[in-house]
Amino acid sequence: MSFRQLTKIGIYFVTLRQINYTTDNYMKKFIALIAAVLLPLMVFGQAQIDTKKKKISDFTQKVTKIVLTGNPVHDAYMKKNIAAKWRVSPFEYCTLSEYEGLKSNPAYYFLLTTKGQFKKESEPGLTFLTLVKGGADAAQGIDQMLEIVSFPFASADDSSGREYVFMPAFIDIIQNYALDSMENDISAYSGLANYSMNISKSGNMTLVFSQTDLSSDVTPVLKSQCFDENVFVLEEEDADEYLTEESSNTLVSYVAYPSEGKPGSFCYKMLIDPQSNTLYYFRKHKISKKFGPGFLAEDIRRITAVRK
């Protein structure tokens, strides 16, 4: 029931209060009961107006500042791929020092390369591509800014370079998620993991895994049980050859985790359609002595369940 409907009902019962019923005491109790039920709902309706969806509703009209890091290799790839792929809003490049001067301005959004440190990590383990909105809270740090999405990009201390092969897909995924979040709050609050529902539509698609993306518990026995003739486990360079718009009806694997993969860190696992740059699978797990980095046996069973 909408807030407007609830308000009309409330007005209706207040009007009843003005009528001279012979059972006035009964009506007083009845009206009090209705008010007790309606008031929290009306207040709740008001509180829900200022949602994340509403807060980022101006995203496509505002300038997105692409914050360069000062690393010439990374910045060159960012410029190349942003120029080729960014389509959802006006954009400009800026330096880190310029970002510091602009970050409190709500007229701007910012796409930054950030480092994330989880609770049990002694230092940041992963690099993220993070899209945030400028605002007054930025003075307290990026953690206090309104975040649209933070995409796990690569190991923070020893990246393989594979992330740059996938960068066009990552930029599209970030843009698509931002647009989806503008459409509904389910997307805005559920995060990238919501796209894992797409795996239910992959039953007849070709799956391409890089051998390095599979954890040690994906055994030959498990592969024989779960993989069919359209599932390929290839060397990394061969798997990445499928990352092209010409690869129709295909999903390619990508994994992001700290290079040392110590217990307490997290591993993010993805399957991406290279033709549309759509996420079909996005899950994370905590690395432990039992579960190393890469797609786990549990992931493989989830992904291939629709193929049986």
C-alpha positions in Angstrom: 0.0 0.0 0.0 1.4 3.4 -1.0 2.0 6.3 1.3 -0.6 8.3 -0.5 -3.2 5.6 0.0 -2.3 5.3 3.7 -2.7 9.1 4.0 -6.2 9.0 2.4 -7.3 6.2 4.8 -6.0 8.3 7.7 -8.0 11.4 6.6 -11.1 9.2 6.1 -11.0 7.9 9.7 -10.3 11.3 11.1 -13.4 12.6 9.3 -15.4 9.8 10.8 -14.4 11.2 14.2 -16.4 14.4 13.6 -19.7 12.5 13.1 -22.0 12.3 16.1 -22.3 8.6 16.6 -24.4 7.2 19.4 -21.6 4.8 20.0 -19.1 7.6 20.4 -16.9 5.8 22.9 -16.6 2.8 20.7 -15.6 5.0 17.7 -13.0 6.8 19.8 -11.3 3.5 20.6 -11.7 2.3 17.0 -10.1 5.5 15.7 -7.3 5.3 18.2 -6.6 1.8 17.1 -6.5 2.7 13.4 -4.2 5.7 14.2 -1.9 3.4 16.1 -1.6 1.1 13.0 -1.4 3.9 10.4 1.0 6.3 12.0 4.1 4.0 11.9 3.3 3.0 8.4 3.0 6.6 7.3 6.2 7.6 9.0 7.9 4.5 7.4 6.6 5.7 4.0 8.2 9.1 4.6 11.5 7.6 5.7 11.8 5.5 2.6 11.6 8.5 0.2 15.3 9.3 0.4 16.7 6.0 -0.8 19.9 5.2 -2.6 18.0 5.1 -5.8 16.8 8.7 -5.3 20.2 9.9 -4.1 21.9 8.8 -7.3 19.1 9.7 -9.7 21.2 12.5 -11.1 24.2 10.3 -12.0 23.7 10.4 -15.8 23.4 14.3 -15.7 26.5 14.9 -13.6 30.1 14.8 -14.6 32.0 11.7 -13.6 35.6 12.5 -12.7 38.0 9.6 -13.7 40.7 9.9 -11.0 44.1 9.0 -12.3 46.6 7.3 -10.0 49.9 8.6 -11.2 50.9 5.1 -12.3 51.6 5.6 -16.1 50.6 2.0 -17.1 47.4 1.9 -15.1 46.4 5.4 -16.2 47.1 4.7 -19.8 44.7 1.7 -19.7 42.1 3.7 -17.9 42.2 6.5 -20.4 42.1 4.1 -23.4 39.1 2.1 -22.0 37.1 5.0 -20.6 37.4 6.8 -23.9 36.2 3.6 -25.7 33.5 2.5 -23.2 32.2 5.2 -21.0 28.7 6.1 -22.3 26.4 6.8 -19.3 27.5 10.3 -18.2 29.8 13.1 -19.2 33.3 12.4 -17.9 36.6 14.2 -17.3 40.0 13.1 -16.0 41.5 14.5 -12.8 44.5 13.9 -10.7 44.5 12.7 -7.1 45.2 16.2 -5.8 42.4 17.6 -7.9 40.1 14.9 -6.5 41.0 16.0 -3.0 39.8 19.5 -3.8 36.6 18.4 -5.5 35.4 15.3 -3.5 33.1 17.3 -1.2 31.2 18.7 -4.2 27.9 16.8 -4.9 28.0 18.1 -8.5 30.5 15.3 -9.3 30.8 11.5 -9.2 34.2 9.9 -9.1 35.6 6.7 -10.4 38.7 5.8 -8.4 41.2 3.0 -8.1 41.2 2.1 -4.4 42.8 -0.5 -2.1 40.7 -2.5 0.3 41.8 -4.1 3.5 39.6 -6.6 5.3 39.4 -7.1 9.0 41.9 -9.9 9.3 44.4 -8.5 6.8 47.5 -6.8 7.9 47.5 -4.6 4.8 45.3 -3.9 1.8 45.1 -7.1 -0.3 42.9 -6.0 -3.3 42.5 -3.2 -5.7 39.0 -2.0 -6.5 37.4 0.3 -9.1 35.1 2.4 -6.9 32.3 4.7 -8.1 31.2 7.2 -5.5 29.3 10.5 -5.3 30.9 13.7 -4.0 29.5 15.2 -0.9 30.2 16.9 2.5 31.0 13.6 4.2 34.0 13.1 1.9 36.1 15.1 4.4 35.8 12.1 6.7 37.3 9.7 4.1 36.1 7.7 1.1 34.3 5.2 3.4 31.8 7.9 4.3 31.0 8.9 0.7 27.9 7.5 -1.1 29.2 4.4 -2.9 27.4 3.2 -6.0 29.7 0.2 -6.5 33.2 -1.1 -5.7 34.4 -3.7 -8.2 37.3 -6.1 -7.2 39.9 -5.4 -9.8 43.2 -7.2 -9.0 45.7 -8.0 -6.3 47.0 -4.9 -4.6 50.6 -5.8 -4.4 51.4 -8.0 -7.4 48.9 -7.8 -10.2 49.2 -10.2 -13.1 48.2 -7.7 -15.8 45.2 -9.9 -16.7 42.9 -7.2 -15.2 43.8 -4.9 -18.1 42.6 -7.5 -20.6 39.2 -7.5 -18.7 39.1 -3.8 -18.1 36.6 -3.0 -20.9 34.2 -5.6 -19.4 34.7 -4.2 -15.9 33.9 -0.7 -17.0 30.7 -1.8 -18.7 29.7 -3.8 -15.6 30.2 -0.8 -13.4 28.1 1.4 -15.8 25.3 -1.2 -16.1 25.2 -1.6 -12.3 24.9 2.1 -11.8 22.0 2.3 -14.3 20.3 -0.7 -12.7 20.7 1.0 -9.3 19.0 4.1 -10.6 16.0 2.0 -11.7 15.4 0.1 -8.4 16.6 -0.1 -4.9 16.9 -3.9 -5.0 19.8 -3.6 -7.3 21.2 -0.6 -5.4 21.3 -2.4 -2.1 21.9 -6.0 -3.1 25.2 -5.4 -4.9 26.9 -7.2 -7.7 26.0 -10.6 -6.3 22.5 -10.0 -7.5 23.7 -10.7 -11.1 24.5 -14.3 -10.1 20.8 -15.1 -10.8 21.8 -14.9 -14.5 23.6 -18.2 -14.2 20.2 -19.9 -14.4 20.1 -18.8 -18.1 23.5 -20.4 -18.9 22.5 -24.0 -19.4 23.4 -24.0 -23.1 26.3 -21.6 -23.0 30.0 -22.4 -23.5 32.0 -22.0 -20.2 35.6 -21.1 -20.4 37.7 -21.4 -17.3 41.3 -20.4 -17.0 43.2 -23.2 -15.2 44.6 -20.7 -12.7 41.0 -19.6 -11.7 40.2 -23.0 -10.3 41.0 -23.9 -6.7 42.7 -27.1 -5.7 39.5 -28.8 -4.6 38.2 -28.8 -8.2 39.4 -32.3 -8.8 39.4 -34.4 -12.0 36.6 -36.4 -10.5 34.5 -33.3 -10.0 35.2 -32.1 -13.5 34.1 -35.5 -14.9 30.9 -35.2 -12.9 30.0 -31.6 -13.7 31.6 -30.6 -17.0 30.1 -31.4 -20.3 31.5 -31.0 -23.8 30.9 -27.2 -23.8 33.0 -26.6 -20.7 36.7 -25.8 -21.3 39.6 -25.5 -18.8 42.4 -23.7 -20.6 45.7 -22.0 -20.0 45.2 -18.4 -19.1 46.2 -16.9 -22.4 44.1 -19.3 -24.3 41.1 -18.6 -22.1 41.5 -14.9 -22.6 41.3 -15.3 -26.3 37.5 -15.8 -25.8 37.3 -12.3 -24.3 36.0 -10.7 -27.5 32.6 -9.5 -28.8 32.7 -12.3 -31.4 32.4 -14.9 -28.6 28.7 -15.5 -28.7 26.9 -17.6 -26.1 30.1 -17.8 -24.0 31.1 -17.1 -20.4 34.7 -16.5 -19.4 36.1 -16.8 -15.9 37.9 -14.2 -13.8 39.2 -14.3 -10.2 40.5 -11.5 -8.0 42.4 -12.2 -4.8 45.5 -11.0 -3.0 48.6 -12.6 -4.6 49.7 -14.3 -1.4 46.2 -15.6 -0.8 46.6 -15.6 3.0 43.8 -16.9 5.3 41.5 -14.0 6.2 41.6 -12.5 2.8 38.7 -12.7 0.3 38.6 -14.2 -3.2 36.0 -12.9 -5.8 34.9 -15.2 -8.6 33.1 -14.1 -11.8 31.8 -15.4 -15.0 31.4 -12.7 -17.7 29.6 -12.7 -21.1 32.2 -11.0 -23.3 29.7 -10.2 -26.0 27.5 -8.0 -23.8 29.9 -7.6 -20.8 27.2 -9.0 -18.5 28.0 -10.6 -15.2 26.5 -14.1 -14.9 28.2 -15.1 -11.7 29.7 -13.1 -8.9 30.5 -14.6 -5.5 33.2 -14.3 -2.9 34.6 -16.5 -0.2 37.0 -16.1 2.7 40.4 -17.8 2.0 41.3 -20.3 4.7 43.5 -23.3 5.2 40.6 -25.4 3.9 39.5 -23.1 1.0 42.2 -21.5 -1.2 41.7 -18.9 -3.9 39.8 -19.7 -7.1 36.4 -21.2 -8.0 35.6 -23.8 -5.3 33.9 -27.2 -5.8 30.8 -25.5 -4.4 30.9 -22.9 -7.1 31.3 -25.4 -9.9 28.3 -27.4 -8.7 26.2 -24.2 -8.6 27.3 -23.1 -12.0 26.8 -26.4 -13.7 23.6 -27.5 -12.0 21.5 -25.9 -14.8 23.3 -28.0 -17.4 21.9 -31.3 -16.1 
